[in-house]
Amino acid sequence: MTTTAPATTESILARYAADIAVAADEKPATTLAAFAEQLVTAAERLGAVGINGSDDLETAATYLADADGSTDVTERDVLLNRAVKNLAYADEMADEYRLMV
C-alpha cells in the first residue's frame, strides 16, 4: 500500500502555481494567499470559456485561504489536503485553456 505525502504550501505551489498562473494571466504565485486569489480568477476565466470543473478551483481557493489564516497545525493540514483533492484536475483544465487561447 502506498501512502501520499501530506500536502504543504510548498508542494501545492510547486505542483499547481504555474498552470493556474496561465489561466489567471499572472506570474506564478509564491504565497498561499496569492495562489488562492489566482485560483478565483482562474476559475472565473475557465468557467467563462466552458471548461468543466472550475467550481472545484473556487472550492480549493476557499480551503487554501482558510488554511492560510489557520493557527492550528492539524486544521491547516486538513484544509491543505482538501484543497489538493479539489485541484486534482487543475492541470488538465489549464491544458484545455491553453488550447483555447
C-alpha positions in Angstrom: 0.0 0.0 0.0 1.4 3.4 -1.0 0.8 6.5 1.0 0.7 10.0 -0.2 2.8 12.7 1.5 0.7 15.3 3.2 0.2 18.5 1.3 2.3 21.5 2.2 2.3 25.1 0.9 5.5 24.4 -1.0 4.2 21.2 -2.6 1.0 22.8 -3.7 2.7 25.8 -5.2 5.3 23.7 -6.9 2.6 21.4 -8.4 -0.1 23.9 -9.4 1.1 27.5 -9.4 2.5 27.6 -13.0 -0.7 26.1 -14.5 -3.0 28.3 -12.6 -0.9 31.4 -13.4 -1.6 30.8 -17.1 -5.4 30.9 -16.6 -5.1 33.9 -14.2 -2.8 35.7 -16.7 -0.2 36.4 -14.0 3.2 35.2 -12.8 3.0 32.1 -10.7 2.0 32.8 -7.1 4.7 32.4 -4.4 2.4 32.5 -1.3 -0.7 30.6 -0.4 -2.8 33.8 -0.2 -1.7 34.9 -3.7 -2.4 31.4 -5.0 -5.9 31.4 -3.5 -6.6 34.7 -5.3 -5.3 33.4 -8.6 -7.5 30.3 -8.3 -10.6 32.5 -8.0 -9.5 34.4 -11.1 -8.6 31.2 -13.0 -12.0 29.7 -12.0 -13.9 32.6 -13.4 -11.9 32.5 -16.7 -12.1 28.8 -17.1 -15.8 28.8 -16.4 -16.4 31.6 -18.8 -15.0 29.6 -21.7 -17.0 26.5 -20.7 -14.3 24.4 -19.0 -15.8 22.0 -16.6 -14.5 21.8 -13.0 -13.9 25.5 -12.4 -16.1 25.3 -9.3 -13.5 22.9 -7.8 -10.9 25.6 -8.2 -13.1 28.0 -6.2 -13.6 25.4 -3.5 -9.8 24.9 -3.4 -9.3 28.6 -3.1 -11.6 28.7 0.0 -9.8 25.9 1.6 -6.4 27.5 0.9 -7.5 30.9 2.2 -8.8 29.2 5.4 -5.5 27.2 5.7 -3.5 30.4 5.3 -5.4 32.0 8.2 -5.3 29.0 10.5 -3.0 28.8 13.5 -3.9 25.2 14.3 -1.5 22.9 12.6 -3.9 20.0 12.3 -6.6 22.1 10.9 -4.2 23.6 8.4 -3.1 20.2 7.2 -6.7 19.0 6.8 -7.5 22.2 4.8 -4.4 21.8 2.6 -5.3 18.2 1.8 -8.9 19.1 1.0 -7.7 21.8 -1.4 -5.4 19.3 -3.2 -8.4 17.0 -3.8 -10.2 19.9 -5.5 -7.1 20.6 -7.6 -6.9 17.1 -8.9 -7.8 18.2 -12.5 -6.3 21.7 -12.5 -3.5 20.7 -14.9 -6.0 19.2 -17.3 -8.2 22.4 -17.1 -5.1 24.5 -17.7 -4.1 22.4 -20.7 -7.6 22.8 -22.2 -7.4 26.5 -21.6 -4.1 26.8 -23.3 -5.6 25.1 -26.4 -8.4 27.7 -26.5 -6.3 30.9 -26.2 
